[in-house]
Amino acid sequence: MSLADIWGEVAGGEKPKAKPAWQVVEDRGLAWFLKQELEKSWPAKRKVPPPHKDTLFRVSGLYRICPRQEVLKARHQVWTEDSVGFDLSWIFGIGTGFHEFLQSDLFWPLAVGRWRCPLCQWVTPLEGRKPGVCEQCGCEQLRYVERFVKSVEWGVQGHPDQLWDWPGKGRGIPEIKTINQWGFEEVKRSGPKPEHIQQVQVYMYLMNVDQGWIVYIGKGDISSFESAVHVVHVLRDERIIHQELSKVQEFRRHLAAGTLPEKQCKGRVQSRTRQEWGCAVSLQCQQAA
């Protein structure tokens, strides 16, 4: 039953044979019907081509790269799908909303970068602190523009959340992470997630700074800044940077030589690659020498 059926019932139209629409709404909730209606127009899954020797891998995804998997995808020309469906897009959208608010409306006193006017689209010509108003139209709601960084040499690209110049602490890269309440309490108790440390380390290298901050935003208790924010200071570690960047170099080296990197997983069923990240070449991996 669609929203149109519900409105027809409310308006006195022909009643469905099963349940009255108001009763179905009472059972399931109007949000369920709203989701069904929105999903009808949701974009189809995006096809992702196999990697090649000049592929630039995203910094945020380096932690899950398996060089062997990437070589096999290139060798067998395996296309994959970007399977961000409605539910995951909802989660990502909440995070994006937090990011935009924090970057432009809360953390702006520390931020250094370029700023865009949402009305006339004017962008500051030089990087700097947030201007008070747009020079073209006088708008006061300028938005932070994330910087695009890449290294063709190392085969990586990405968008650091921001660049901070924190008085008394110096310049560094903040990495903003929205997280559910259970995960928020876990990082407060046990420390930051390894993949978040790895990501901010590579951004430190690309932005040529020596420190960063992982800013965790708990989505549970947001009644105050202190209850929702946990900040971890991270110093640059060349060992971690080399470990992450070497994954792309290993992929390139084996692709050029026609060889395969060593397996990183234990098997088809126990494989972290297969279970958590959906290995697209598990069969080819098992069959390869």
PEMO-V533115 format. One line per field, one symbol per residue. phi: phi as a letter, one per 20 degrees, with the letter a starting at -180 (. if undefined). Layout:
phi->???
This chain:
phi->.dffffffffenffffffdfgffffffdnfffffffffffdfgffeedfffcfdfdefgfdffdfdgffffffffeleecdeeeefffffffffffffgffffedcegfefcrdcdefedmfcgfcfrffffbffecnfddfdfdfeecbcffemcbrcggacdcegncneadececebfffffffffedoffgfffffffffgffelcdbbcededfeeedfbfffdccddecefcfffgfgfffffffgfffffemdcfffdderfeeffgffedmfecfffffeff
